[in-house]
Amino acid sequence: MQSKQTLIKLCTFSLLTFILPLAHAQTEPERNPLIFTVGEQAFRFEDIKKYVSTRPAMRTEAFASRQGFKAVATDMAMDQVLMQEGPAMGITPQPDQTTQSEAYIFSVFKKLIPPCELPTEEAAKNFYTLYRNKFSTPLYVRTSRVFFAESTQVEGKPAETYLIESAKKISDNAQNFDDLVAIAKKHNFSSEKLGDAGFTPMEEDAPLIKTLSKAKIGDLVGPIKSNGFIYLFKVTERREPVSLSWEEAKASAPEKARLECDSIKLKTKRAELFKKYKVQFNDDAINAL
């Protein structure tokens, strides 16, 4: 029982904050807080929004969680230092570029952090031996879910209040989750999306996925607000990761080793450049989003 109650509380007070789009989570006095500085240059929340507006692939990551927002802010800060490091290295823009052009920034990045070479099979096998946790099938979690539009009244109560109360009843064995699904179907046009949601690989770096990864069979996760709806999940099955043998892993091992090498080189060079150009993040402001 304790694990169920813990997850409900975690999601009610933490994940609700994470899932809400950060653009709407700003309070009036802090709607454009300072996010990071590069030397004397200051970059605020609105600067991040502008940066993301020209990079559609980043939009979901930037406003889905604090971690995603920090990752996008880090990318933006890296772009800013590359704009300065390029000229310092004597790299001149092409005639159709400026030091702020994405193509120029990328050319500086490639000069500073060239991609790693694919390792030999022996080196790849050593990598496999050292990092066995990287060579397994994903964890899969099967869930059943209910959701209501946030504006919905259920039995005379706001949907959020109703789901919080229902979660407690289910946790206390005073209500059945399937009965809650049946009630939700009366209030939703997308009734086929209610109930069993099938297996989901726990691979995405998102707060909901992280919480589901830790949940046990029978645990409840939620309520969670997202895009005008409020959700409650029940974990019904888990498929734990299965380690791969070398024979099963050797085809993918060289590329995984190369990507790990690239990641280490990026983190090392980025830390060096952030120190050189005095990059500072306002973590208090990011955590308050």
N, C-alpha and C positions, 0 to 999 in steps of 0.2 A: 504493500500500500504506500509505503513511504516514497518509493521511487516515482510512483504516479503523481503524488502530490507535489514532489519536488519539480518534476518537469512542467506541470501546469503552472506553478509559480514562476519558474524560470522564463517560460514563454510569455506569460502575461506581462511581466515587468521588464523583460529584456528584449525579447524578439519583437514585441510590438513596436518598440522604438527602432530596432534595426530595419524592419521591413518597410515601415513608412518611408516614402521618398523623402530624402533629406531636404530637397528643395522646399518642401512644404512644412518641414519640421523646425524651421527657423522661427524663433520668437522675434517680435518686432525690434527690440534693441540690438539683437545679435544676428540680424538677417544677412549681414555682409561682413562677417568677422575676418580678421587676419588669419590666413591659413599657413603661409610660410614666407620666409624672406631669403633672398639670395644677396648677401652683402647688404647694401642699403635699399635694394629693391623689395617692395612689399607686394604680395599677391593675396587677394582676398577671395571669398566665396564666389562672388560674381565673376572673377577672373577664371576660376575653375569651370563654371558653367559655360563661359564663352569658349574656353579651350575644348570642352567636351562637345559643344555644339557643332564643331567642324569634324568631329571624330565619332560618327554614329556607333561604332563598335564598342566605344567606351561608356556610352550613356547608361546602360543597365548596371554595369559594374560600379560606376561613380555614385549612383543614387540608390543602390540596393542595400548597402551596409556601410558602417564606418570603415571596416577594413578595405572595402572596395574603393571608398572615397580616398582613403590615405594612399592606396596604390596608384590611383590616377593622379593625385597631387604629387606623388613621388616621380611619376613619369614626366609631369609638367616641369618639375624642378630640374630633372635631368636634361630636358630640352633647353632650359634656360642656361645651364652651365655649358652645354655643348655649343650654344651660340657664342659664348665667350672663349671657350677653349679652342674652337676651330681657328679663329684668327690668330690666337696666341701660338698655334702650331704652324702658322703660315699657310693654312688651307683657305684658298680664295673661292668665293662662289662662282658658279658658271654665269655667263652673261644674262641668263633668264632667271637668276636666283638672287636672293639676299641672304644674309646670315640668319634670317628668321624663317626661311623657306624649309618646309619639311624635307625636301630632297637634299638640301645643304646639311641640315642637322643629321640626316641619316648617313651622309657621306663621312661626316666627322665621326659618327658612332662607329662605322665600319673600320675607320683608320685606327681608332683608339682600342676597339674591342673586336678584333677579327674573330670569326667563328673558329671553334676548335675543329681539328681533323677527326675523322672517324678512327677509333682505336683498332689495333689488331685484334684478332680473335682471342689471343692470350690476355691482352689487357682488358678486353670486354669481359672475359671470364673472371678475372680478378675483381672487376667492378661488381659483377653478379655475386661473387662470394662475400664481398664487403657490404653490399646493400641488398640483401635478400628481401627486405621488406618492400622494395620497389618492383619486385617480380612476383606478382600474385594477381588473382582475379579481384575485381572490386568487391567491396561489401555491397550487398543489395538489401534494401529494406522494402517490405511490402506494407502498404498502408490502406486504411479505409478512411474516407474523409467526408465531412459535411461543410457546407458554407452557406452563408446568407449575404445578400447585399447589406452594407452597413446601415442603410436607412430602413431596413425591414423591421417590423414589429412582430414578434413571435409570442403568442399567448399574452399579448398586452405588454410585452417588455421589449426594450431595444435588443437587437440581435446579439450585441456583445455581452450584455448582462445575461441574456438567456443562455448563451454558450458557456459562459463562466460557471453559471449555476448547474448546467447540465454536466459539465466536466466533473464537477465535484460529486454529483449524484452517481455518475458512472464509476468514478474512482471508489465510491463507497458502496458499489453494487446495488444502488437504489434505482438505477435506470440502465437500460441496455443500449449500446451504441447503435445497433441496427434499428431500434425504435426511433432514435434521433435522426437517422438517415431518412426514415419514412416521413417524419415530420418535415424535414428540410425539403423533401421532394415536392411537398405541397406548396412551397414558397419559391421554387426555382423553375425557370424555363429549361435550364440545362440539367435536367434530372439525371441524364445518362452519365454525367460527370461525378455524381454523388456515389458514395459507397466505395467499393473496391477500386483503388487507383493503381493496382498492379505493383510490380517491383521497380524500384528506382535505384540506379547506381549512385553510391555515396561518393561522388568524385568532385562535385562542384564546391568551391570554397565560399560557402554562404552560411549564415547563421542557422537557418532552418536545417540544411543538410548536416551540419555539424551536430545539431541537437538530435536529429533522427538517428545519426550514426551511434550515438550513445544510448539511445532508448532501448528498452527491453520489450519483448513481446507482451502486449497488453497495456503498455504505457500510452498515455495521452500526450500529445504535443499541441499546444495552442491555448487559447485562441490567438490567431495571428491575423493582422490586417494587411491586405495587399490589394492595391488598385480598386478600392471601393468595395471590397468584399472582406468578410471575416471568416476564417477557417478553423476547424478543429480536426486533428488527425489522430487515428489510433493505429499503433504498430501491430500488425497481425502476423508477420513472418520476417525472418532474417536469414540471409544466406551469407555466411561468414567467408572472408577471403580464403582462397586456396593457393598455397605457394606453388610456383612453377618449378619444375626440374630444369637443369641446365639445357637439356635437349629441347624442352618447350620454350625456353627463354632466349636461346642463343641467337635467334633471328632478330629479336628486338634489342638485345643487349648493347650492340655497338651504338645504335642511335640514342638509347637512353643514357649511355655513358657520355656521349658527345654533348647532349643537352644539359647534363649535370655539369660538365666542364664549362659550357657557355654560361650557365647560371652563376657559377662560382666566380668566373672572370667578370661578369657584369656587376655582381655585388661588391667585389673588391675594388674595381675601378670607380664605381659610383661612390663608394665611401671615401675614396681618395679625392675625387672631384668635389664632393659636398664639403669636405674639410677645407680644400683649397679656396673655394668660393663662398665659404661661410654660410652654408644652407642651414636654416633652422626651421623646424616645424612647430606650429602652435598646437601641440597635442591636446591642451585643455579645450581649445575651441573645437577641434575635430571631435573630441569625445562628447562635447556638449551638443553636437548636431542632432 
